[in-house]
Amino acid sequence: MTLIARCLAEASALRTARGLRHDADAVVILTASEALHGAAALLGGQPHLRFIHEAVTAEDFFVRFLGRLARRGEQRVIAVYPTQAVGDQFAEDFPDLPAVVRAFAVDDGLRLTQAEREGGRTAFGILPTDAAVCLVGGWWPYKDLDVIDAALARLRKPLHLVVMGDPLDESVLAHWRNLAFLRLHVVPGPVAECVLRLVYGAADAAMVARRPGVGKESGLVMDAARLGVPLIVSDHDPALTGRLQGQPWALTFPTNDPDGLVQALHSVISRPPERPGSEAPGLLGMPTATDQADFLARTFALLTSTESRC
């Protein structure tokens, strides 16, 4: 039901844009669902690009049947996968779906300023000499909150932790408030960009822990590189770990290893890592907004020119 509802919503947006546009081309920006690609194109009445972040919903027999009926519509779309791992996953189920791999996040060049860092510290009452780490984003199943919970319980040095996101687990937060070496600051999400920047600005490092095998793009990792915040990140994604290898601003730890995480936290407490430079977004494959717009325009032009020859 979720896949069908999202397909109809996407088709409706495409139809509406097609009906409203006059001389200028309409631009529809949606996070596409992970199935019924051809149906969305046929019902929407126009070719389009589909940014597909991950596969989160299993197809049943009925959805697969609808997909086969609309299979010819798959040639009217190009799927854009944010990582090769996501592309490989979808290639098994949709071998004939045209696709490219391209990072979704873009680098706006607006790195954190010293004033924002000082403002973040002031907002949360964190002294300049105190160590602070942020944990940003909702607590979803692919995030390894268990290993974070175990690591925080093993801290032997004082640490500020700024948690921001939605949903959060209040019982876990209550437990963290009682830990001897941890001072917790909670910002329920979602929040405006200015508040998000204060959260990152207050931190000596951003913490990202995912379960093994999660290969989708991490917006949190991209945010850290874009804003200039050091990283503590699990090695859940070999491709990401390879790109971060040797970078002084990125501390990696093994998945399912709270001892490895607490060691990284103690390293940050003892000596905060240097901040990533302006080259960090490019290292992670993050384009500028202009480059992204040019890429999408060229990809869409290729799609429409191919369709016109058919």
ROPA-768890 format. One record per residue: residue in one letter; x, y, z of N, C-alpha, C, O in turn. Coordinates in steps of 0.001 Angstrom, whole numbers, plus 500000, padded with zeros to 6 digits. Example, Ala and Ser with C-alpha at 12.3 -4.5 7.8 and 13.67 -1.06 7.14 Angstrom:
% ROPA-768890
A513190494310507800512300495500507800513200496700507800514236496681508465 S512850497750507080513670498940507140512900500030507870513409501138508039 
//
This chain:
% ROPA-768890
M500827498797500000500000500000500000500869501263500000500532502256499355 T501988501214500730502890502365500759503461502636499373503499503784498931 L503903501589498686504489501768497359503467502288496361503784503158495550 I502263501776496409501221502230495475500855503685495763500705504484494838 A500712504029497043500359505410497403501443506380496956501140507462496453 R502708505999497136503793506888496730503865507006495222504164508080494700 C503594505919494510503577505973493048502527506957492559502790507758491662 L501336506899493148500261507805492745500603509257493100500287510173492339 A501243509464494245501637510824494626502673511389493657502589512552493264 E503656510561493272504658511004492309504020511315490953504323512340490341 A503142510433490492502478510651489211501648511928489247501596512671488266 S501003512178490379500196513392490517501066514640490420500697515612489762 A502229514606491084503130515755491024503625515998489603503707517142489155 L503954514915488895504406515055487516503293515591486615503539516450485768 R502078515090486792500942515569486003500666517038486277500415517816485356 T500717517413487558500451518810487923501478519739487302501127520784486754 A502758519357487387503810520179486804503642520300485292503830521371484715 R503289519195484673503104519220483219501946520127482835502004520821481820 G500888520122483651499740520960483346499975522435483611499367523283482957 L500858522760484573501077524158484941502143524840484102502128526062483954 R503069524063483549504161524699482823503659525251481490502723524731480882 H504314526312481070503948526919479785505173526872478871505426525856478223 D505938527977478817507127527964477979508325527337478694509185526721478065 A508367527506480027509500526999480795509266525551481204508128525121481396 D510351524813481334510239523444481808509916523438483295510405524280484048 A509105522503483706508780522351485127509823521467485787510357520548485168 V510104521752487036511043520953487815510302520358489001509743521089489819 V510296519050489097509659518343490209510758517642490990511488516818490439 I510876517963492263511906517350493103511217516524494177510563517065495069 L511370515219494083510794514292495047511828513219495369512723512950494569 T511700512611496538512427511383496801511578510250496242510488509974496743 A512083509598495206511293508583494525511209507313495359512120506985496120 S510098506609495197509970505315495866510836504294495147511332504535494046 E511004503152495791511957502172495295511333501124494389511957500096494126 A510126501356493907509480500408493002508498501162492116508307502370492258 L507874500415491188506869500974490279507409502177489497506705503168489299 H508649502078489063509279503164488323508548503431487013508256504575486666 G508259502350486295507565502513485022506155503030485204505689503841484403 A505464502580486237504098503042486485504076504537486777503191505245486297 A505045505029487562505101506460487859505303507267486585504716508336486421 A506139506750485679506392507466484430505155507471483529504810508505482956 L504485506317483403503317506246482531502150507055483091501490507785482352 L501895506928484382500797507682484981501115509173485046500225510013484916 G502405509496485250502795510905485307502816511575483959502724512799483872 G502934510796482909502830511346481561504067512045481054503996512758480053 Q505210511865481716506411512517481207507655511802481728507626511187482794 P508754511889480962510015511293481433510552512070482622510268513258482780 H511326511398483451511867512091484623513025511302485220513210510119484935 L513796511988486054514869511360486809514337510985488187513506511690488760 R514828509870488704514354509394490001515541509209490947516320508271490777 F515689510086491938516679509891492984516134508876493970515148509142494659 I516765507721494043516295506633494902517369506379495966518461505900495658 H517049506701497200518050506687498253518326505292498812519464504981499163 E517303504455498898517470503151499534516243502291499253515226502779498758 A516353501022499572515216500105499500514752499827500919515461499196501703 V513566500297501242513061500146502609511771499347502680511354498950503768 T511130499103501543509854498399501535509945497177500638510406497275499501 A509515496039501133509549494811500334508369494766499376507247495111499747 E508624494340498139507553494179497169506825492852497397507455491829497665 D505522492879497291504772491626497328504377491245495888504746491931494935 F503635490162495748503288489666494419502498490702493633502740490880492439 F501551491394494281500696492349493584501509493515493027501281493943491896 V502462494034493817503283495153493357504179494712492206504344495447491232 R504755493524492311505583493010491206504763492847489939505252493108488840 F503501492410490090502614492251488934502340493608488282502397493730487058 L502045494624489090501826495968488544503089496490487858503017497144486818 G504247496192488454505502496630487852505730496015486487506212496684485573 R505386494740486343505547494083485037504610494681484002504982494826482838 L503394495031484417502452495631483474502969496966482935502709497327481787 A503696497683483771504181499013483378505667499003483026506311500052483047 R506214497840482705507648497717482477508145498631481356509263499143481428 R507329498842480323507775499686479207508031501117479654508811501833479026 G507373501545480748507572502900481243508934503115481882509350504256482082 E509639502022482209510953502160482833511953502835481894512922503438482355 Q511729502739480598512632503387479652512384504895479566513083505599478837 R511396505386480303511120506830480331511698507476481581511449508652481847 V512468506713482349513074507267483560514544506868483616514961505898482983 I515312507618484371516666507230484740516741507293486257516476508330486866 A517101506180486850517271506139488300518640506717488652519643506415488005 V518662507545489677519916508129490165520151507587491569519417507912492503 Y521183506754491708521496506133492993522627506907493674523613507244493018 P522511507193494952523542508004495618524850507268495859525894507903496006 T524814505934495903526044505157496073525993503932495173524925503503494736 Q527169503379494906527229502177494077526573501003494781525993500132494133 A526663500974496112526053499879496865524545499851496666523959498779496515 V523914501016496665522474501084496419522183500678494981521220499957494721 G523017501139494043522829500763492652522923499268492441522127498697491695 D523886498620493087524033497170492962522813496447493521522372495438492971 Q522274496967494611521099496346495221519902496398494282519169495417494157 F519697497535493621518545497674492735518746496966491411517773496564490774 A519992496804490984520252496142489705519745494706489703519388494169488655 E519715494093490866519227492722490945517731492633490663517271491698490007 D516968493619491166515511493598490996515044494308489733513988493983489190 F515831495283489262515439496056488080516608496126487098517193497191486903 P516949494993486482518141494944485619518029495799484371519050496179483798 D516813496114483931516643496883482695516380498363482947516173499120481998 L516384498787484207516107500184484535517349501027484282518379500790484913 P517288502016483369518453502886483148518841503597484449517973504059485188 A520139503681484724520554504221486014521939504833485941522756504465485096 V522189505773486840523507506360487053523732506445488562522787506366489347 V524985506606488950525335506773490364525844508190490560526745508639489851 R525271508885491514525648510279491766525278510639493199524166510349493639 A526186511263493927525877511685495291524680512633495284524549513478494399 F523821512482496271522650513349496373522993514679497036522548515732496579 A523779514639498109524133515857498838525002516761497970525786516288497148 V524849518066498166525661519041497430526402519941498414525951520176499535 D527535520430497968528361521312498776527998522755498474528243523244497371 D527411523440499454527041524842499248528178525795499585528050527005499400 G529301525253500083530443526101500388530309526920501657531189527723501968 L529218526733502399528966527545503592529456526806504833528662526273505609 R530763526783505004531347526131506161531027526896507437530735528091507404 L531088526197508546530832526845509828531851527953510077533039527801509792 T531367529055510608532251530157510954532682530036512415532085529288513189 Q533706530765512774534148530767514166533050531300515068532888530831516195 A532294532276514581531195532827515377530131531768515639529566531723516731 E529845530907514647528861529841514842529376528801515834528604528265516629 R530662528518515788531224527568516751531129528117518171530746527409519103 E531477529366518314531392529981519639529938530089520086529625529883521259 G529052530414519145527634530507519468527041529173519867526201529111520764 G527470528100519209526999526769519571527422526393520971526629525860521748 R528672526670521292529154526373522635528386527167523688528008526640524734 T528168528428523393527430529273524334525997528795524503525473528779525617 A525362528406523403523958527982523451523761526778524357522732526668525023 F524735525870524391524604524652525192525398524704526500525445523725527245 G526010525839526767526761525962528002527997525088528056528334524547529109 I528672524949526929529877524116526843531099525028526828531220525880525947 L531978524867527761533169525688527833534107525389526664534115524272526145 P534894526376526249535821526149525133536794525004525377537253524369524429 T537115524734526650538066523665526967537407522306527123538105521301527254 D536067522247527111535356520978527259535283520247525919535290520868524856 A535215518936525988535058518114524779533576517882524511532798517642525435 A533197517954523248531792517779522873531683517021521560532467517230520635 V530697516137521499530395515362520293528905515504520024528116515602520963 C528507515517518748527086515591518414526625514295517766527381513617517068 L525360513972518018524692512805517424523423513326516775522443513625517457 V523447513433515460522391514127514718521540513127513947522051512135513428 G520246513393513877519336512589513062518482511652513894518831511305515022 G517351511247513317516446510334513999517069508970514217517975508562513490 W516582508280515211517121506967515559516357505887514803515352505363515283 W516856505566513608516238504599512729516910503241512892518019503168513422 P516255502152512443516799500802512673518196500576512110518947499773512663 Y518571501257511026519890501026510444521004501701511245522183501458510987 K520641502545512214521650503155513075521903502251514273520977501659514827 D523167502153514664523532501231515735523564501977517066524629502346517561 L522382502192517632522292502875518920522782501987520054523182502489521104 D522756500672519855523227499761520893524712499954521153525142500001522305 V525493500066520092526935500215520278527253501590520864528200501726521638 I526472502610520504526664503940521098526340503900522584527077504445523405 D525240503254522919524824503147524319525900502441525148526243502889526242 A526421501349524627527448500606525351528730501417525493529382501369526537 A529095502159524455530330502945524507530214504087525511531148504341526272 L529086504769525518528913505894526440528974505423527892529458506148528762 A528488504222528151528535503682529517529967503371529944530231503228531138 R530899503264528988532288502929529306533205504147529322534419504010529472 L532632505330529168533451506539529212534138506665530561533557506374531606 R535396507110530513536140507368531745536681508796531786537495509145532641 K536213509607530850536582511020530801535323511831530498534445511345529785 P535210513054531021533999513869530815533789514221529339534736514527528615 L532525514168528915532168514464527522530772515065527467529859514593528144 H530610516108526660529298516655526336528791515947525072529540515771524111 L527527515546525082526902514938523911525653515736523561524727515841524365 V525634516298522352524477517044521867523701516134520919524199515763519856 V522488515782521309521635514894520518520544515723519858519848516491520522 M520398515564518551519357516283517828518709515367516809519415514694516058 G517374515320516761516706514521515749515315514110516164514815514503517218 D514703513314515316513371512768515550513196511568514616513434511685513414 P512777510403515161512403510146516562513612509853517435514672509466516944 L513435510045518748514427509701519748513778508762520759512557508755520914 D514586507984521433514090507053522442514294507684523821515423507783524302 E513202508107524447513296508813525719513880507943526824514553508456527718 S513638506651526780514187505777527818515705505712527728516388505672528752 V516240505703526503517686505705526325518268507038526781519314507073527429 L517597508124526446518070509446526871518089509550528392519015510126528964 A517082509002529041517035509024530507518224508271531095518809508691532094 H518570507160530464519735506388530912521017507197530744521873507208531628 W521143507871529607522354508647529351522494509817530325523608510192530691 R521381510384530739521452511512531682522067511098533015522593511937533747 N522003509826533326522514509338534603523945508816534535524487508372535547 L524564508864533352525939508385533229526905509384533860526751510597533716 A527892508854534553528757509693535375529591510685534567529773511830534983 F530095510252533422531025511101532670530373511813531476531065512424530662 L529064511732531379528379512306530220527452513437530641526680513299531590 R527533514557529928526558515635530096525753515731528803526302516021527739 L524469515489528904523610515366527732522857516657527441522358517319528351 H522782517004526151521993518141525676521102517618524552521605517022523600 V519805517826524643518867517262523675518131518380522950517595519297523572 V518115518285521618517375519225520773516409518400519932516829517818518932 P515128518326520298514177517553519497514066518124518087514042519340517897 G513998517230517101513884517683515712512463517588515225511580517154515963 P512226517991513981513173518637513068513422520090513449512619520705514151 V514545520633512979514930521993513331515297522765512074515509522181511010 A515369524081512209515792524940511101517291524778510869518020524322511749 E517737525153509684519150525027509323520048525787510296521142525322510615 C519599526946510768520441527734511669520678526998512988521764527090513560 V519666526268513474519829525497514705520745524304514449521596523984515280 L520576523653513318521438522529512963522898522960512927523775522224513380 R523159524128512400524531524633512325525088524910513716526281524719513953 L524240525357514638524697525566516017525062524242516673526039524162517417 V524271523193516395524562521869516960525918521375516460526758520941517248 Y526124521444515147527410521024514600528531521946515089529642521491515359 G528232523236515199529250524189515630529738523937517036530893524219517353 A528863523402517896529239523139519284530143521925519431530765521743520478 A530226521091518400530876519777518528532315519778518039532661520436517058 D533143519021518751534496518733518279534482517648517210535429517521516434 A533398516860517171533266515798516167531808515376516092531061515497517064 A531414514879514927530077514305514737530217512789514763531138512231514166 M529293512123515460529360510670515621528319510001514725527140510353514762 V528763509034513921527890508289513018528163506804513214529274506337512964 A527158506063513657527295504617513854526151503909513147524981504129513458 R526502503059512194525485502312511456525763500823511556526869500398511890 R524746500052511263524890498600511320525644498098510085525639498766509051 P526283496947510177527083496433509059526256496289507785525103495859507822 G526861496652506666526223496450505375525347497580504894524826497510503781 V525160498623505689524360499763505251525203500583504280526199501193504668 G524792500589503016525610501222501992525001502460501379525513502969500382 K523911502962501957523308504169501382524090505408501821524854505365502786 E523891506493501110524593507734501420524239508226502813523073508207503205 S525233508663503555525004509232504879524968510750504775525990511387504519 G523795511318504974523684512771504972524477513396506102524938514532505984 L524641512663507199525383513187508345526871513276508024527528514255508379 V527399512264507357528800512316506934529000513461505953529983514196506046 M528084513613505022528179514700504048528070516063504731528786516998504373 D527177516175505710527056517430506454528368517792507139528812518939507090 A528980516804507776530225517058508487531305517555507531532016518513507836 A531427516905506378532423517332505400532096518718504850532985519548504658 R530819518954504601530395520245504040530625521396505012531050522479504613 L530342521155506290530419522217507293531802522347507912532118523371508518 G532635521309507762533959521359508353533993520840509773534579521470510653 V533358519673510011533300519069511341533997517706511283533687516907510399 P534924517420512193535555516094512218534526514990512435533412515242512894 L534920513751512096534005512613512123534506511497513020535702511210513079 I533563510871513719533769509555514311532747508664513631531547508846513838 V533190507695512817532256506956511978532607505472511961533780505101511914 S531578504627512000531780503181511929532207502779510515531980503515509555 D532826501605510402533296501137509095532253500249508419532589499231507813 H530978500646508531529866499865507978529888499800506457529385498844505865 D530471500818505822530470500917504358531918500917503872532617501916504042 P532387499812503266533787499752502837534182500869501884535310501359501944 A533266501284501000533600502346500047533847503662500785534794504385500475 L532994503966501757533161505192502546534434505115503380535192506083503452 T534672503967504010535871503802504827537126503997503987538099504595504444 G537100503489502756538246503659501873538525505118501560539683505533501496 R537473505896501366537655507313501064538172508091502274538891509079502123 L537805507645503460538205508356504678539565507911505195540134508561506072 Q540092506815504667541347506273505175542470507299505063542695507888504006 G543164507494506171544293508413506189543937509862506412544827510707506508 Q542650510171506498542240511553506726542338511865508222541727511165509029 P543089512895508609543279513187510042542019513650510742541961513647511972 W541004514050509982539764514548510577538700513456510717537586513736511159 A539028512228510349538055511135510407538615509979511230539653509408510896 L537915509643512309538265508496513138537253507399512867536056507596513076 T537717506243512405536807505129512143536955504078513239538009503945513862 F535873503336513457535892502241514421535088501081513849534195501296513030 P535392499853514269534684498692513715533213498676514134532876499057515255 T532355498241513242530941498082513599530807497046514712531617496128514834 N529775497219515506529497496306516625530627496269517655530794495274518360 D531397497349517740532546497354518651532492498580519560533075499610519221 P531812498501520701531749499656521602533109500062522152533339501241522423 D534024499085522322535361499432522798536089500303521776536797501242522139 G535907499980520494536515500803519458535942502205519437536670503175519222 L534629502320519662533995503635519674534450504444520886534759505629520757 V534494503827522045534897504587523233536352505003523121536726506058523635 Q537175504214522471538563504613522237538624505860521360539415506767521615 A537774505901520314537724507088519454537223508303520232537742509406520063 L536221508106521079535705509208521895536775509732522842536924510945522993 H537512508848523473538588509272524365539673510029523596540283510952524134 S539914509644522348540893510358521526540439511793521275541234512730521353 V539157511952520974538617513299520752538685514122522031539010515308521993 I538378513491523165538426514202524445539848514670524752540056515794525208 S540815513801524498542209514129524807542772515164523842543490516082524240 R542430514998522561542961515913521543541992515972520368541988515075519524 P541178517011520305540211517112519201540919517062517847541965517688517678 P540367516332516891540995516247515554540949517590514837540137518458515156 E541833517739513868541777518940513038540530518905512177540004517836511868 R540070520069511797538831520152511012539101519860509535540156520219509012 P538153519213508869538340518933507433538448520219506627537773521204506925 G539284520206505624539451521375504782538385521463503702537478520633503645 S538496522447502869537500522685501824537489521589500770536553521494499977 E538544520747500760538597519651499786537794518437500227537586517520499432 A537335518408501484536649517233502030535389516846501259535204515661500982 P534507517794500897533319517382500135533652516677498825533004515694498466 G534651517170498116535048516534496870535614515146497094535423514256496265 L536305514952498204536850513641498536535742512606498674535933511437498340 L534582513039499168533443512139499353532522512104498135531449511503498185 G532937512745497047532134512720495831530984513696495833530049513551495046 M531033514689496704529934515648496800530150516797495807531155517501495904 P529247516998494871529420518073493896528965519417494460528294519473495491 T529332520483493784528753521784494102527327521825493560526936520986492748 A526564522800494013525188522921493536525151523138492021524292522586491333 T526079523936491507526128524193490067526453522923489292525818522626488280 D527440522176489769527801520928489099526640519929489129526394519223488151 Q525932519880490260524801518960490356523699519331489378523142518468488700 A523388520626489308522349521082488381522733520778486936521893520353486144 D524009520996486593524474520715485232524374519223484927523943518832483842 F524775518394485889524718516943485692523281516477485471523009515703484553 L522374516944486305520980516517486185520364517011484878519582516302484246 A520721518229484481520188518762483220520697517942482034519936517633481118 R521993517588482055522555516793480959521968515383480937521707514826479871 T521767514822482105521208513473482184519768513459481686519352512543480977 F519010514494482070517627514581481615517566514805480104516707514240479426 A518477515630479575518510515861478126518805514562477384518239514305476322 L519701513740477950520002512452477337518771511563477327518509510862476349 L518024511593478407516797510779478504515788511212477468515230510370476765 T515537512514477353514513513010476435514932512827474982514091512573474119 S516230512954474707516683512775473309516562511298472919516216510980471781 T516849510400473867516701508979473601515240508629473365514916507842472476 E514362509219474168512934508929474028512404509439472685511566508792472058 S512900510608472246512409511155470985512807510319469771512173510405468720 R513867509503469917514297508645468818513552507327468772513622506586467791 C512817507040469882512127505755469961510802505810469215510077504816469171 
//
